[in-house]
Amino acid sequence: MGARQEAEIVACIPSLRRYARGLTADAARADDLVQDTLEHAWRRLSMWRRQGELRAWLFGIMHNVFIDSVRARRLRDTVHDDDAIAAMPVRAQQSDGLEVRDLDRLLQRLNPDVRAVLLLVTVEELSYQEAARALDVPVGTIMSRLSRGRERLAAMMAGREPVTPLRRVK
Amino acid sequence: MMKDKDTQTLKAIPGSPITEADLHAYVDDVLTASRRSEVEAFLSTRADARASVDAWARQKSILKQAFDPVAAEVIPLRFAARPPARPPRWLAAAAAVMMTVASGVGAWVVRGEWDQRALAMRAPATAAVAKAGDLGGFVHRAAIAHAVYTPEVRRPVEVGADQEQALATWLTKRLGATVRPPHLADVGYALVGGRLLPGGVGPVAQFMYSAHDGRRLTLYVTREAAGDKSAFRFSREGEVNVFYWIDEQFGYALSGDIERAELLRVSEEVYRQLG
């Protein structure tokens, strides 16, 4: 656990923050996710066998942490933090004029596993193989999730698919 | 770099029918040059596939534009260094603080570097504290609060420095007198934020500051000692150094795991601004 590995991990932080922001649509929650990921990573650094990119390994950890938190949230049946965002009208007319917040909302409509693949491939530009390794699924699964994610997001952006309001639990 | 491998995983045999996987790989630019031209030929004859590919490519650029700025942001302090080794530092530090104050004869060794001199120094400090009545309670509580909250990575404060005005307004309301965090940037410490804490008889405020190297100071502000006036006093509470003083309305305690001289320098600045 030399200074070099430490520096390599720190060098991945900008990517991790970007990916987390896409996953959660909430800056504070995203940084909490990054924090949890880093804590796991420091503890498990000896388990990283240098097969593949460190960044992909970190994305994998983040994905597990994230999915755990999604499950925990469901169990607790909490109200979504982004009620305020949910109250905003959707602007689906012109996809290029889509605002980040709208985009966040649409992304949140995707299944978390699908969202993860879409972000890893498009924003983080992981190869399909790297994404498969990070999420510990076959490449074929990556392809089918990518396909679903792209189709659904395109449909929502084109306004073809009604955007259902967030389920609110009181 | 790794993209060549992916084309292999797609097992594109030259001349084989174009699959949806090819279309995605086209958008993600992971096809070999020959397969790429095959896909392009296909797309020129199929408007529906062309429309899908265009939509995906547009989507990709929108996503990148939306999230790339996050990666360009300055990395927040909380991620700048490896988190402290466990067990949590605050546990040991808080235990040390409690032990120092609670047991005068505590020859217990909490940590290897237990400082005998600290024990020796404490006797006069405790005497001074006892004379000043409630003061002792507040200095001790300030040191505990420092030890508990400064190692906190996730939530060091309730309200961050980015909402300084809201922080001051809130704490002023709760303490019933005008409270504001002093600005210590000139002496090397940036405001992190603050929180409300229970004191001995009512609410107290804690402001936290951080130096470039991540070392943190806390300023504890209480009205519990109101009415008195005192000079600077120094106390060592376990591993935490504290300078404290009372200035009519408020009692102040500045705590830090830093050298006494450095802490005094900052205390003087706090006093200058708030006095």
Contacts between the chains, C-beta under 8 A, distances in Angstrom:
chain1	res1	chain2	res2	distance
A	6	B	82	5.7
A	10	B	75	7.6
A	10	B	79	7.5
A	10	B	80	7.4
A	13	B	75	5.2
A	13	B	79	5.2
A	14	B	70	7.6
A	14	B	71	3.9
A	14	B	72	7.2
A	14	B	73	7.5
A	14	B	75	6.7
A	15	B	71	5.9
A	17	B	70	5.4
A	17	B	71	6.6
A	17	B	73	7.1
A	17	B	75	7.6
A	17	B	79	8.0
A	18	B	67	4.9
A	18	B	68	6.9
A	18	B	70	4.2
A	18	B	71	4.1
A	19	B	67	7.9
A	21	B	67	6.0
A	21	B	70	4.7
A	22	B	63	7.4
A	22	B	66	8.0
A	22	B	67	5.2
A	31	B	76	6.6
A	31	B	78	7.4
A	31	B	79	7.9
A	32	B	154	6.5
A	34	B	79	6.5
A	35	B	78	6.5
A	35	B	79	7.1
A	35	B	153	6.5
A	35	B	154	6.0
A	38	B	79	6.6
A	38	B	83	7.1
A	39	B	83	5.9
A	42	B	82	6.0
A	42	B	83	6.3
A	53	B	2	7.6
A	95	B	58	6.4
A	95	B	59	7.5
A	95	B	62	6.7
A	96	B	58	7.0
A	96	B	62	6.9
A	98	B	62	6.2
A	100	B	66	4.6
A	103	B	62	6.7
A	103	B	63	7.2
A	103	B	66	5.1
A	104	B	66	8.0
A	118	B	63	7.5
A	119	B	63	7.2
A	119	B	67	7.6
A	121	B	28	6.1
A	122	B	28	7.6
A	122	B	59	7.3
A	122	B	60	4.4
A	122	B	63	5.0
A	122	B	64	6.8
A	123	B	63	5.2
A	123	B	64	5.6
A	123	B	67	5.0
A	123	B	68	7.5
A	125	B	28	7.8
A	127	B	2	4.7
A	127	B	3	5.5
A	127	B	5	6.8
A	127	B	6	4.6
A	127	B	30	6.4
A	128	B	6	5.0
A	128	B	9	6.4
A	128	B	10	7.9
A	128	B	25	7.7
A	128	B	28	7.8
A	128	B	30	7.2
A	129	B	2	6.7
A	129	B	5	5.8
A	129	B	6	5.5
A	129	B	9	5.9
A	130	B	2	6.1
A	139	B	9	5.2
A	143	B	20	7.9
A	143	B	21	5.3
A	143	B	24	6.6
A	146	B	24	5.7
A	147	B	20	6.0
A	147	B	24	6.7
A	150	B	24	7.3
A	150	B	55	7.8
A	150	B	56	4.9
A	150	B	59	6.5
A	153	B	59	5.8
A	154	B	52	7.6
A	154	B	55	4.5
A	154	B	56	6.8
A	154	B	59	6.0
A	157	B	55	7.9
A	157	B	59	6.9
A	157	B	62	8.0
A	158	B	55	7.5
